[in-house]
Every structure is written in structure tokens, then in C-alpha cells.
């Protein structure tokens, strides 16, 4: 099993790779949809409503880096 180190606010955590999630091929959750819509709008990117849970998780990670809302004051 591949584990990823992720950092959130300076706290280290281990997270299973979304490609290995048992439910990763299911449609994204309502929470993922809402967050992705916001991040995509903030970053000037398109929102794909057909993403799976795993793909949505990866897209969220990509868009977090582009969101001006999350990088104000950097």
C-alpha cells in the first residue's frame, strides 16, 4: 500500500492514495462538489461534475494551490 505524506497547517498526516480507495470510483460527495465548485471559480478553472471521489480529491489538491482565497497574505 502506498501512503502519501500530506501537510495541512503544518500538521503531518498519512493519507491513503485516492487511487487505492475502495470507493474511489463512486461519484464525488456533495461536500467535494461544493468545495470543488468554489475552488474552481476562485482559480478561474472549469468544474467537471462527473468526477469520481478519487479524481475529485486529486482535483481539490490541484486547485488549492491556485486559489487566491487560500493564499491571501502569502
C-alpha positions, 0 to 999 in steps of 0.5 A: 500500500502506498501512503502519501505524506500530506501537510495541512497547517503544518500538521503531518498526516498519512493519507491513503492514495485516492487511487487505492480507495475502495470507493474511489470510483463512486461519484464525488460527495456533495461536500467535494462538489461544493468545495470543488465548485468554489475552488474552481471559480476562485482559480478561474478553472472549469468544474467537471461534475462527473468526477469520481471521489478519487479524481475529485480529491486529486482535483481539490489538491490541484486547485488549492494551490491556485486559489487566491482565497487560500493564499491571501497574505502569502 
